[in-house]
Amino acid sequence: MLTKFADWSSIAGAVLGAAGLIFSILAFLAAKGAKQSAEAARRDVRSLVAADRFHQLNASASELFSHIEHENLPVASFLARDLRVEINAAVSRWEFLDPITRDRFLEASEFAQQVGEFIRTKGQLDARDKKKVLKKCDAILAILSGESGKIQSGLEAGVSYEERSH
């Protein structure tokens, strides 16, 4: 009788061990799925934050253009310097930006620096100088709105910026 009990208990132990192993595997797979979902959510949030920040940069560039157009040069000089700092911060903050986007943003930053320096050194702009400066501002706006548009279209398509970048 004791040997039958031992046989049954070893069978029950084996079944319980197998069930424990199966539940452990299922728990591992569920945790792995939850981790992937959390990472996808994190990427989506980062893309939304980046798109919003790029939209703000675009608004700052539009404001710079407007102040130059209305010849409010002291404010434009400050805005150009501020815009450059903001663009550089965005480039360094978001390591997920693809190299082409980084280069485009660095180009916009360089244009903002050129605009700010030109305004500071000139003090007053004649029609020719104003046209040159406004052209640089247009280039900044084109870069920022183009990159912002790429991110926004990716979000609307359900693809995060990070997924498209890699």
Phi, psi and omega per residue, in radians:
M1 nan -0.685 -3.141
L2 -1.174 -0.612 3.106
T3 -1.196 -0.612 3.079
K4 -1.157 -0.721 3.100
F5 -1.089 -0.720 3.121
A6 -1.132 -0.700 3.098
D7 -1.106 -0.810 -3.132
W8 -1.158 -0.663 -3.134
S9 -1.232 -0.599 3.082
S10 -1.215 -0.612 3.073
I11 -1.169 -0.791 3.126
A12 -1.099 -0.701 3.108
G13 -1.092 -0.727 3.123
A14 -1.138 -0.716 3.128
V15 -1.137 -0.778 3.119
L16 -1.127 -0.677 3.093
G17 -1.111 -0.740 3.110
A18 -1.142 -0.726 3.118
A19 -1.107 -0.724 3.098
G20 -1.075 -0.716 3.109
L21 -1.117 -0.746 3.135
I22 -1.103 -0.799 3.127
F23 -1.136 -0.607 3.079
S24 -1.126 -0.740 3.104
I25 -1.109 -0.780 3.125
L26 -1.098 -0.705 3.107
A27 -1.132 -0.694 3.097
F28 -1.092 -0.778 3.136
L29 -1.131 -0.692 3.108
A30 -1.126 -0.736 3.123
A31 -1.132 -0.682 3.114
K32 -1.118 -0.735 3.098
G33 -1.117 -0.702 3.111
A34 -1.135 -0.679 3.117
K35 -1.117 -0.755 3.126
Q36 -1.125 -0.679 3.102
S37 -1.134 -0.724 3.117
A38 -1.121 -0.709 3.116
E39 -1.140 -0.699 3.103
A40 -1.122 -0.723 3.113
A41 -1.124 -0.716 3.118
R42 -1.075 -0.769 3.119
R43 -1.087 -0.731 -3.138
D44 -1.122 -0.738 3.125
V45 -1.124 -0.757 3.117
R46 -1.071 -0.694 3.116
S47 -1.145 -0.712 3.103
L48 -1.118 -0.743 3.116
V49 -1.109 -0.756 3.132
A50 -1.105 -0.758 3.138
A51 -1.083 -0.724 3.117
D52 -1.133 -0.741 3.140
R53 -1.137 -0.703 3.103
F54 -1.137 -0.625 3.087
H55 -1.107 -0.719 3.102
Q56 -1.130 -0.688 3.091
L57 -1.090 -0.708 3.119
N58 -1.105 -0.707 3.105
A59 -1.124 -0.690 3.096
S60 -1.112 -0.693 3.113
A61 -1.155 -0.669 3.085
S62 -1.126 -0.682 3.112
E63 -1.140 -0.706 3.082
L64 -1.041 -0.827 3.125
F65 -0.985 -0.799 -3.096
S66 -1.110 -0.736 -3.137
H67 -1.178 -0.618 3.078
I68 -1.207 -0.753 -3.140
E69 -1.039 -0.652 3.141
H70 -1.628 0.181 3.064
E71 0.990 0.645 3.005
N72 -1.645 1.257 -2.935
L73 -1.210 -0.651 3.097
P74 -1.056 -0.732 3.109
V75 -1.190 -0.706 3.134
A76 -1.091 -0.684 3.114
S77 -1.081 -0.785 3.098
F78 -1.097 -0.788 -3.128
L79 -1.110 -0.655 3.125
A80 -1.109 -0.776 3.126
R81 -1.125 -0.774 3.142
D82 -1.118 -0.735 3.123
L83 -1.085 -0.721 3.112
R84 -1.051 -0.807 3.136
V85 -1.084 -0.749 -3.140
E86 -1.123 -0.716 3.122
I87 -1.132 -0.800 3.131
N88 -1.090 -0.662 3.100
A89 -1.128 -0.708 3.120
A90 -1.115 -0.717 3.136
V91 -1.118 -0.749 -3.111
S92 -1.343 -0.504 -3.108
R93 -1.278 -0.700 -3.048
W94 -1.805 1.597 3.141
E95 -1.223 -0.234 -3.126
F96 -1.400 -0.057 3.105
L97 -1.138 2.392 3.116
D98 -1.250 2.777 -3.069
P99 -1.015 -0.621 -3.139
I100 -1.153 -0.767 3.124
T101 -1.125 -0.734 3.087
R102 -1.000 -0.832 -3.130
D103 -1.084 -0.705 3.139
R104 -1.132 -0.733 3.119
F105 -1.176 -0.677 3.090
L106 -1.135 -0.599 3.051
E107 -1.115 -0.767 3.103
A108 -1.105 -0.670 3.097
S109 -1.084 -0.741 3.118
E110 -1.116 -0.720 3.091
F111 -1.082 -0.723 3.128
A112 -1.098 -0.697 3.107
Q113 -1.113 -0.768 -3.141
Q114 -1.084 -0.719 3.126
V115 -1.095 -0.843 -3.131
G116 -1.060 -0.780 -3.141
E117 -1.159 -0.705 -3.137
F118 -1.093 -0.766 -3.138
I119 -1.144 -0.736 -3.137
R120 -1.112 -0.702 -3.089
T121 -1.342 -0.578 -3.089
K122 -1.438 -0.735 -3.082
G123 1.370 -0.892 3.085
Q124 -2.175 2.588 3.136
L125 -2.043 2.226 2.983
D126 -1.444 3.099 -3.045
A127 -1.040 -0.710 -3.129
R128 -1.157 -0.796 3.123
D129 -1.119 -0.732 3.140
K130 -1.060 -0.707 3.135
K131 -1.109 -0.736 3.132
K132 -1.110 -0.762 -3.121
V133 -1.177 -0.734 3.123
L134 -1.135 -0.570 3.089
K135 -1.130 -0.710 3.074
K136 -1.113 -0.713 3.112
C137 -1.111 -0.677 3.056
D138 -1.054 -0.725 3.122
A139 -1.103 -0.735 3.095
I140 -1.060 -0.831 3.136
L141 -1.055 -0.733 -3.133
A142 -1.096 -0.758 -3.139
I143 -1.121 -0.905 -3.071
L144 -1.126 -0.758 -3.127
S145 -1.236 -0.584 3.099
G146 -1.124 -0.796 3.138
E147 -1.201 -0.695 3.096
S148 -1.094 -0.700 3.109
G149 -1.118 -0.669 3.105
K150 -1.094 -0.766 -3.140
I151 -1.143 -0.785 -3.121
Q152 -1.091 -0.728 3.135
S153 -1.166 -0.611 3.073
G154 -1.148 -0.692 3.112
L155 -1.139 -0.708 3.126
E156 -1.166 -0.517 3.100
A157 -1.449 -0.104 3.119
G158 1.493 0.308 3.122
V159 -2.018 2.168 -3.141
S160 -1.239 2.742 -3.140
Y161 -1.057 -0.674 -3.119
E162 -1.106 -0.709 3.135
E163 -1.118 -0.652 3.131
R164 -1.271 -0.475 -3.077
S165 -1.361 -0.384 -3.058
H166 -1.955 nan nan
